[in-house]
Amino acid sequence: QCKGDGEDDTWMEAYFTFVAVDSETKRPMRIPPLEPQTRLEKDQFEAGKRRAQLRKEARKKQKNFETPLDSQIEKMALGLLREAGPLKNSPSLANPRSILMEQTKLQNCELAQPQTANLANQIFGGFLMRRAFDLAYATAYVFAGCRPRFLEVDQVAFTIPVNVGDLTSFQAQVIYANVHDDLRGFNIYRGQKDVPLISIEVSAWVVLPEQASAKLSNRFTYTFAVSAGTEIRNVLPSNMEEARKMAVQLCNHKTI
């Protein structure tokens, strides 16, 4: 995005990861190695290697439940659960401005159509992201009571593909809501105080009615802001899994 004085102002930065697949076997294939030449290319290459390693470690943690959890995240999660205690156990005595995370949920369901498929007869990831975004926007809108402004995509994880004809369920909920005094990374809010941020997690599930089961296909996290001074409710977790998600978001948004 170009400023009026001729300077370029970065509007968005994103990293995409692809897998090279053999057209016949449909399995991952070897590709020629990349050899960076300039210092900038070498820095970018090393940064890419670090991101790849972090993704591998994150996947390992998801699969191996014996992997030790981050102590800071665990401490914050336990504190959030204690704060949610009155709302869970004595709601009539709890702060009326608080709400459990599970009570912010919205969801929809649709059949995957052939016009949104790629050559492999699988639904384009961009289409799934758009469907997830629409539901995330609606969830933030309903939660805040006013139209939100999209700020960033925090996380996108594609686990299994969605095929044409699959029954897909999108489920969204607020996993973070807090007020910030200065959003340094976003010019439109720079210098403003009491700007509420709302993070929405959307999970896409492939539903298998014949088997009475469902498989997690994709997970997306989007962050929105609403007008400064807007009052929003305090979202709290009802279990340890939700508490960990919220604790991660609290750590992530400290740097915004």
N, C-alpha and C positions, 0 to 999 in steps of 0.2 A: 504494500500500500504506500502510495507516495504522498508526502506532506506538501503543504503549500509552498514551503521554502526550497523545494527540490530534493530534500532528503528522503531516503527510503526508510520506512518504518515497517519492521517485520510484522506481518499479519498472522502468520501461522508457520509452525515448524512441525514436521511429522517424519517418522521413520517407518518404513514398510519392510516386512520380511517375507520373502517368497522361497518356495522350494522348487528346484528344477525336477520335473517329472518326465520319465521316458514315455513317449506317445504310445508305445505298444504295450509295455509291461505295466504302465501306470505306477511305477515305483520310482523313488528318488534316484537321480543319476549324478555321476561326477561331472563337474564343470571345470574349465581351465582356471587356475588360481589367478587372483588379482594382484598385481604388483604396483603399489602406489609409488609415485615418482617425487612429487613436491612435498615440502614439509606439511602443508595443509592437508594433502591427500593422506600422508602418513598418520597425522593426528586423527583424521576422520576414520581411517582404517582401524586404528587402535581403539578408538571410542566404540566403533561397531563391534569389535571383539569383546570389549567389556560388557556391552549391552547383551550380546549373545550369551556370555557366561552368566550374567544375572538372570536371564530368562531360564537357562538350564537349571540354575539353583532353585528358582521359584517353582519350576515344574517338579523338581525332586522333592521339595517340601510338601507339595500338594499330594504326591503319591506316597511318600514315606512319612507316616504319622509319628514315627519315633524321632524324627529330626527335631532337635531342640528349637523352641520358638523364641523369638526376639523378646528379651526380658523387659525392655521398655514397653513394647506393645502389650505384653501380658499384664504388666502393672497398670497401664492405662485402661485396659479392658476390664480388669477387676474393679477399678474405681468407677467406671461407667455403670457396671452392673449394680454396685452398691447404691449409686445415685438413683438407679431405676427401681430400687427395692420398694419404696412407698407406692409408686405407680402400679407395680405388679401386684403387691400384696394388700395395699389399703388405698385403692384408687380414690375413694371419697375424701381422703385426707391429703392426697398428693397435690402438687402444684398444678392448677388447672391449665397452665401454659405449656405443660409437658405432654408428650404423646409417645407411645411406643412405636418403634420402627415398623412393626408388622401392621400397624393401623394406617400406614401411609401407602399401602400397596394399591396398584392398579394393574390390570392385565387384559390382554386380548388374545384371540386365537384366529388363525387363518390357514387355508390350504396353500401350499407352495405351487405357484402357477408356472407353466412352461415358458411364458413370455419373459420371465425374469431369470431364465437358466443360461448357463454358459455351454460350451461345446461338450463338456463332460456330463451334461444333464443335471448339473448341480446349481443351486441358486447362488447368484452373485453375492459375494460378501458385502459389497456396497449397498445392495438392496436391503440386506438384513440390518446393516448399520442404520439405514434411513428409517426402517420400521421401528427399530429400537429407539432411535432419536425422537421420533414422533411421540412414542409412549412416554419417554423420559420427560419431554417438554410438557406433555399433559399432566404428568405426575407433579412436576415442579409448579405448574400453573395452579393446580387444585390445592396443593399444599400451601403455597404462599398467598393465594387469593388475588394475585395480579400477574400480568404477563411477565415471564422471566426473559432474560437475555442470555443467550448461549455464550459461554466463555471458553471451554476447552473439553477435549476428549481426554480423560485420564487414563483409561485402559481399554484395550480391545483384545479379547482372547477367543480365537477360533479353535474349538476342540474337535468337533466332527462336522462333516458337511451336511447340508440340508438338500435333499433330493426332490425333484418334481413329484408332487402328489403327497408329500409329507404334511402331516398336521402339525403346525408349529404354534407353540404357546409362548407369548412374550409376557414376562412378569417383571414389574418395576417397583422399586421402593426407595424412599429417601434413606441414605446411609450416612449423611452428614448434613448439618444445618447450623450455621454459626454466623455471627456478625463480625465483619472486618472493618478496620478504620482506614486502611490505605492499601489498595490493590496495586502494588507497584508495577506489576507486569501488564497492566491493562490501562491504556491512556485514558479511556473514556471514564474510568472511575478514579483516576489519580487525584489525590487531595480530598476525595470525598470520605466522610465518616459514616459509620453505622450502615455499611453495605452488606446485606445478607447474602451468603453463599449457600447454595444447595447442591449437593452431589446426589445423583440418582444412579443406582445400579439396575441394569436391565439384563435378565437372564432369558435366553431363548432355548426352549426345550422342544425336541422332536417327540411328539406324543404317539404312543403305540397302543391304541385302544384294545386291539386283539390280545395283547399281552398284559394289559392293565399296568403299563409302565411308561416311563419317559426317560429320554437321554438328554443330558445337557449338551447343547450344540455350541452356543456362543455366550460370552459375557461381555457387557459393555458398561463403562462408567462415564457419565457426562456431568459436567459442572455448569451451573447457571448462577446468575446474580439477579437480584430484583432491586428496585429503586431504593436509594438510601433512605433510612428511617422506617422502612416497612417492618412491621412487627411479625415475627415468625415464631412458631412453637419450638420448644426444646425437644429434639428427638432423642430417645433413649433406647437402648437395646433390651430385648427380653431374654436373650440367651448368650452364651459365650461366643458363638460363631458371629452373631451380629455385633457383639462388643468388639471383637478383633477387627472386623471390617471398619467400624467407626474409629477405632484407635489408629488404624493405618491412615485413614483420611485426615484425622487430626494432625498427624505427623506431616503428611504431604502438604497440607494447606498452611502450615506454619511459615513456609517460604514464599507464599504468594504476596 
